[in-house]
Every structure is written in C-alpha cells, then in structure tokens.
Amino acid sequence: MIAASFILGVSFILGCMFLEKYEVPNKEQSDITISAEKPLLTIEEAADYMQLSVNEIKQIIHSEQIQLTTAGSFSGVMFPYIKISEKFYISKNELMVWINETSRERREYAAGTVIQ
C-alpha cells in the first residue's frame, strides 16, 4: 500500500511537470496567433498574388463600377475590395471566390468595360 501511494505520488508530480511544459496559451497569446493570418491584403499584395499590376487591378475595379453604374446592376461576383481613404484592401477569402467565378464565366476586361 505504501509503495502504491509512493508510485501514485511520483506519477502525479511528473505528470504536472510534463503538463507545465505544454500549457495552453493564454488569451493574449492566442489573439496574436489569430491576427498573424491577415484576412485582408493590400492592393500591392493582391497584385503580387495574382501576378497582375496594381493598375490592372484598379482597371478591373473601375470597369466593374462603370458597368454597375450604367446598367444599374452587375451579374456575378464583383472584385472584393474595401476602400478606406485612398487605400484599397482586398478580402483574401472572397478573392478566391472572385477568381473562380471570373474564370468560370471567362469574363474579359477591356478598355474600361466588362465582357461577360
């Protein structure tokens, strides 16, 4: 009985020491991990990702805006951007949706217009 108690006590101490090394991160540490994955890209980052120039992306945005304004509607998914002051930010998740749909539709952008 004494031996069993001794073994149980040693196991408990070793288990605590083992768990201490692998403790769960506190909320501040987990927030840092979450924010490390950026949900928004700058227009430069999006251009680099898509292997386009910043001007080509701005041309896409402008073409879609013109069609939306003149026709009063736009069929399909529009380029996923947010404009704050003069800076453009692009949703990383929605960018993939836009790329897939635009490719599937074989959409063309030429001379400020969208050909669908």
N, C-alpha and C positions, 0 to 999 in steps of 0.2 A: 504494500500500500504506500509506503514511504517512497519507494522507487518510482511508482507510477505518478505520485504527486510531483516528484522532482522532475521527471521527464515532461510532464504537462507544463510545469512552470518554465522550464528551459524553452520548450516549444513556443509558449506564449511570448516570451521575451524575444526570441529570434524572429517570430512572425511580425511582431511590432517593429523591430528594426528593419525588416525587409519591406514592410508597407511604408515606412517613413521615407525610404528612398524613392518610392513610386507614388508619392502623394498626388491627389487630384489638384490641378491648378486652381487658384482662386479666381474669382470673377474678373479681376483686373487682367490677369494673365490670359484668360480665355477671350476677353474682348480684343486684346492685341492680336491674337491668332485670327479671329474673325475678320478684323479690319485689314489684315495683311492681304487678303484676297479682294482686290478692288472690283467693285461692281460696275464702275464707270471708267471709261477710257477717255483720254483727251483726244482731240481730233487728230493730233500727230500720231498718237499710239494706234488709233484705229486705222489711219492711213498706212502705217507701217505693217500692221497686222494683215490688212487686205492687199498689201503691195500696190497701193494707189498713192497718188499725190494728195496733199491737203486740198489743192484746188479742184481735183476731180471729185472728192467727197463733197465739197461745197457746191459744185456744179450739180451733183445728184440731189442734194437738199433743195437747191434753188429750183431745179426742174420740177421736182415733186410739188413744191409750194406753188409754182405757177399753174400747174395742172389743177391743183386743189382750188386755187382762187378763181381761175377762169371757168372750170367745169362745175365748181361747187361741190365736187366730191372727188375721191380718189379710190379706185378699186385696188384692193390688195393692201399689203403692209407697207407703210411709209418708213423711210430711214429713221431709226430710233435715236433721236438726239434730244438733248436738253440744252437750251442756250441760256447762260447766266451772264449778264452784261454782254460782253463781246466774245465770251469763250463758249465753245461747243464741248459737250460731254456726251459720250455715246454709251448706251447700255450694252454691256458685254453679252448678256443673255439674249436680249432682243436683236442684237446684231446678227447672231447666228440664225435666228428665225427669219430676219430680213434677207440674208444671203440665200438661204434655202428657197424661200418663196420667189425671190427675184430670179434665181437661176432656173427654177421650175417653170416659171412663166416666160423665160427667155426675154426678159424686159430689156429694152435698149434706151440709152440716154444719149441724145444727140442734139446739139445746138439749142440747149435750154428746154428741150421737150422730152417727154417720156413716151416711148412707143411700147404699148402693151399688147 
